[in-house]
Amino acid sequence: MSEIGLLARLKRARIVQVLVVYLGASWAILQVAETLQESLSLPAWVMPVAILLLLIG
């Protein structure tokens, strides 16, 4: 499959839009988790677990 064909398929399937929305939501979730971790004195493992869960999807 040509590279242009692959890009066209990705655009048609709206993969790029979904990825951008997911990344934006993930960033927002991590910001909230960081704020809560600091204000509630949560354990240090909270952020790595949050990142892992977001990577799993």
Distance bins in CASP14 RR format, pairs under 12 A and 6 or more apart:
PFRMAT RR
TARGET T0000
AUTHOR 0000-0000-0000
RMODE 2
METHOD distances of the structure
MODEL  1
1 7 0 0 0 0 0 1 0 0 0 0 0
1 8 0 0 0 0 0 1 0 0 0 0 0
1 9 0 0 0 0 1 0 0 0 0 0 0
1 10 0 0 0 0 0 1 0 0 0 0 0
2 8 0 0 0 0 1 0 0 0 0 0 0
2 9 0 0 0 0 0 1 0 0 0 0 0
3 9 0 0 0 0 0 1 0 0 0 0 0
3 10 0 0 0 0 0 1 0 0 0 0 0
4 10 0 0 0 0 0 1 0 0 0 0 0
4 11 0 0 0 0 0 1 0 0 0 0 0
5 11 0 0 0 0 1 0 0 0 0 0 0
5 12 0 0 0 0 1 0 0 0 0 0 0
5 13 0 0 0 0 0 1 0 0 0 0 0
6 12 0 0 0 0 0 1 0 0 0 0 0
6 13 0 0 0 0 0 1 0 0 0 0 0
6 15 0 0 0 0 0 1 0 0 0 0 0
6 16 0 0 0 0 0 1 0 0 0 0 0
7 13 0 0 0 0 0 1 0 0 0 0 0
7 15 0 0 0 0 0 1 0 0 0 0 0
7 16 0 0 0 0 1 0 0 0 0 0 0
8 15 0 0 0 0 0 1 0 0 0 0 0
8 16 0 0 0 0 0 1 0 0 0 0 0
9 15 0 0 0 0 1 0 0 0 0 0 0
9 16 0 0 0 0 0 1 0 0 0 0 0
10 16 1 0 0 1 0 0 0 0 0 0 0
10 17 0 0 0 0 1 0 0 0 0 0 0
10 18 0 0 0 0 0 1 0 0 0 0 0
10 19 0 0 0 0 1 0 0 0 0 0 0
11 17 0 0 0 0 1 0 0 0 0 0 0
11 18 0 0 0 0 0 1 0 0 0 0 0
11 19 0 0 0 0 0 1 0 0 0 0 0
13 19 0 0 0 0 0 1 0 0 0 0 0
14 20 0 0 0 0 0 1 0 0 0 0 0
14 21 0 0 0 0 1 0 0 0 0 0 0
14 22 0 0 0 0 0 1 0 0 0 0 0
15 21 0 0 0 0 0 1 0 0 0 0 0
15 22 0 0 0 0 0 1 0 0 0 0 0
16 22 0 0 0 0 0 1 0 0 0 0 0
16 23 0 0 0 0 0 1 0 0 0 0 0
17 23 0 0 0 0 0 1 0 0 0 0 0
17 24 0 0 0 0 0 1 0 0 0 0 0
18 24 0 0 0 0 0 1 0 0 0 0 0
18 25 0 0 0 0 0 1 0 0 0 0 0
18 57 0 0 0 0 0 1 0 0 0 0 0
19 25 0 0 0 0 0 1 0 0 0 0 0
19 26 0 0 0 0 0 1 0 0 0 0 0
19 57 0 0 0 0 0 1 0 0 0 0 0
20 26 0 0 0 0 0 1 0 0 0 0 0
20 27 0 0 0 0 0 1 0 0 0 0 0
21 27 0 0 0 0 0 1 0 0 0 0 0
21 28 0 0 0 0 0 1 0 0 0 0 0
22 28 0 0 0 0 0 1 0 0 0 0 0
22 29 0 0 0 0 0 1 0 0 0 0 0
22 54 0 0 0 0 1 0 0 0 0 0 0
22 55 0 0 0 0 0 1 0 0 0 0 0
22 57 0 0 0 0 1 0 0 0 0 0 0
23 29 0 0 0 0 0 1 0 0 0 0 0
23 30 0 0 0 0 0 1 0 0 0 0 0
23 54 0 0 0 0 1 0 0 0 0 0 0
23 55 0 0 0 0 0 1 0 0 0 0 0
23 57 0 0 0 0 0 1 0 0 0 0 0
24 30 0 0 0 0 1 0 0 0 0 0 0
24 31 0 0 0 0 0 1 0 0 0 0 0
24 54 0 0 0 0 0 1 0 0 0 0 0
25 31 0 0 0 0 0 1 0 0 0 0 0
25 32 0 0 0 0 0 1 0 0 0 0 0
25 54 0 0 0 0 1 0 0 0 0 0 0
25 57 0 0 0 0 0 1 0 0 0 0 0
26 32 0 0 0 0 0 1 0 0 0 0 0
26 33 0 0 0 0 0 1 0 0 0 0 0
26 50 0 0 0 0 1 0 0 0 0 0 0
26 51 0 0 0 0 1 0 0 0 0 0 0
26 52 0 0 0 0 0 1 0 0 0 0 0
26 53 0 0 0 0 1 0 0 0 0 0 0
26 54 1 0 1 0 0 0 0 0 0 0 0
26 55 0 0 0 0 1 0 0 0 0 0 0
26 56 0 0 0 0 0 1 0 0 0 0 0
26 57 0 0 0 0 1 0 0 0 0 0 0
27 33 0 0 0 0 0 1 0 0 0 0 0
27 34 0 0 0 0 0 1 0 0 0 0 0
27 50 0 0 0 0 0 1 0 0 0 0 0
27 51 0 0 0 0 0 1 0 0 0 0 0
27 54 0 0 0 0 1 0 0 0 0 0 0
28 34 0 0 0 0 0 1 0 0 0 0 0
28 35 0 0 0 0 0 1 0 0 0 0 0
28 50 0 0 0 0 0 1 0 0 0 0 0
28 54 0 0 0 0 0 1 0 0 0 0 0
29 35 0 0 0 0 0 1 0 0 0 0 0
29 36 0 0 0 0 0 1 0 0 0 0 0
29 46 0 0 0 0 0 1 0 0 0 0 0
29 47 0 0 0 0 0 1 0 0 0 0 0
29 50 1 0 0 1 0 0 0 0 0 0 0
29 51 0 0 0 0 1 0 0 0 0 0 0
29 53 0 0 0 0 1 0 0 0 0 0 0
29 54 1 0 0 1 0 0 0 0 0 0 0
29 55 0 0 0 0 0 1 0 0 0 0 0
29 57 0 0 0 0 0 1 0 0 0 0 0
30 36 0 0 0 0 0 1 0 0 0 0 0
30 37 0 0 0 0 0 1 0 0 0 0 0
30 46 0 0 0 0 0 1 0 0 0 0 0
30 47 1 0 0 1 0 0 0 0 0 0 0
30 48 0 0 0 0 0 1 0 0 0 0 0
30 49 0 0 0 0 0 1 0 0 0 0 0
30 50 1 0 0 1 0 0 0 0 0 0 0
30 51 1 0 0 1 0 0 0 0 0 0 0
30 52 0 0 0 0 0 1 0 0 0 0 0
30 53 0 0 0 0 0 1 0 0 0 0 0
30 54 1 0 0 1 0 0 0 0 0 0 0
30 55 0 0 0 0 0 1 0 0 0 0 0
31 37 0 0 0 0 0 1 0 0 0 0 0
31 38 0 0 0 0 0 1 0 0 0 0 0
31 47 0 0 0 0 0 1 0 0 0 0 0
31 50 0 0 0 0 0 1 0 0 0 0 0
31 54 0 0 0 0 0 1 0 0 0 0 0
32 38 0 0 0 0 0 1 0 0 0 0 0
32 39 0 0 0 0 0 1 0 0 0 0 0
32 40 0 0 0 0 0 1 0 0 0 0 0
32 42 0 0 0 0 0 1 0 0 0 0 0
32 46 0 0 0 0 0 1 0 0 0 0 0
32 47 0 0 0 0 0 1 0 0 0 0 0
32 50 0 0 0 0 1 0 0 0 0 0 0
32 54 0 0 0 0 0 1 0 0 0 0 0
33 39 0 0 0 0 0 1 0 0 0 0 0
33 40 0 0 0 0 0 1 0 0 0 0 0
33 42 0 0 0 0 1 0 0 0 0 0 0
33 45 0 0 0 0 0 1 0 0 0 0 0
33 46 1 0 0 1 0 0 0 0 0 0 0
33 47 1 0 0 1 0 0 0 0 0 0 0
33 48 0 0 0 0 0 1 0 0 0 0 0
33 49 0 0 0 0 1 0 0 0 0 0 0
33 50 1 0 1 0 0 0 0 0 0 0 0
33 51 0 0 0 0 1 0 0 0 0 0 0
33 52 0 0 0 0 0 1 0 0 0 0 0
33 53 0 0 0 0 1 0 0 0 0 0 0
33 54 0 0 0 0 1 0 0 0 0 0 0
34 40 0 0 0 0 0 1 0 0 0 0 0
34 42 0 0 0 0 1 0 0 0 0 0 0
34 44 0 0 0 0 0 1 0 0 0 0 0
34 46 0 0 0 0 1 0 0 0 0 0 0
34 47 1 0 0 1 0 0 0 0 0 0 0
34 48 0 0 0 0 0 1 0 0 0 0 0
34 50 0 0 0 0 1 0 0 0 0 0 0
34 51 0 0 0 0 0 1 0 0 0 0 0
35 42 0 0 0 0 0 1 0 0 0 0 0
35 46 0 0 0 0 0 1 0 0 0 0 0
35 47 0 0 0 0 0 1 0 0 0 0 0
35 50 0 0 0 0 0 1 0 0 0 0 0
36 42 1 0 0 1 0 0 0 0 0 0 0
36 43 0 0 0 0 0 1 0 0 0 0 0
36 46 1 0 0 1 0 0 0 0 0 0 0
36 47 0 0 0 0 0 1 0 0 0 0 0
36 50 0 0 0 0 1 0 0 0 0 0 0
37 43 0 0 0 0 1 0 0 0 0 0 0
37 44 0 0 0 0 1 0 0 0 0 0 0
37 45 0 0 0 0 1 0 0 0 0 0 0
37 46 1 0 1 0 0 0 0 0 0 0 0
37 47 1 0 0 1 0 0 0 0 0 0 0
37 48 0 0 0 0 0 1 0 0 0 0 0
37 49 0 0 0 0 0 1 0 0 0 0 0
37 50 0 0 0 0 1 0 0 0 0 0 0
38 44 0 0 0 0 0 1 0 0 0 0 0
38 46 0 0 0 0 0 1 0 0 0 0 0
38 47 0 0 0 0 0 1 0 0 0 0 0
39 46 0 0 0 0 0 1 0 0 0 0 0
40 46 0 0 0 0 1 0 0 0 0 0 0
42 48 0 0 0 0 0 1 0 0 0 0 0
42 49 0 0 0 0 0 1 0 0 0 0 0
42 50 0 0 0 0 0 1 0 0 0 0 0
43 49 0 0 0 0 1 0 0 0 0 0 0
43 50 0 0 0 0 0 1 0 0 0 0 0
44 50 0 0 0 0 0 1 0 0 0 0 0
45 51 0 0 0 0 0 1 0 0 0 0 0
45 52 0 0 0 0 1 0 0 0 0 0 0
45 53 0 0 0 0 0 1 0 0 0 0 0
46 52 0 0 0 0 0 1 0 0 0 0 0
46 53 0 0 0 0 0 1 0 0 0 0 0
47 53 0 0 0 0 0 1 0 0 0 0 0
47 54 0 0 0 0 0 1 0 0 0 0 0
48 54 0 0 0 0 0 1 0 0 0 0 0
48 55 0 0 0 0 0 1 0 0 0 0 0
49 55 0 0 0 0 0 1 0 0 0 0 0
49 56 0 0 0 0 0 1 0 0 0 0 0
50 56 0 0 0 0 0 1 0 0 0 0 0
50 57 0 0 0 0 0 1 0 0 0 0 0
51 57 0 0 0 0 0 1 0 0 0 0 0
END
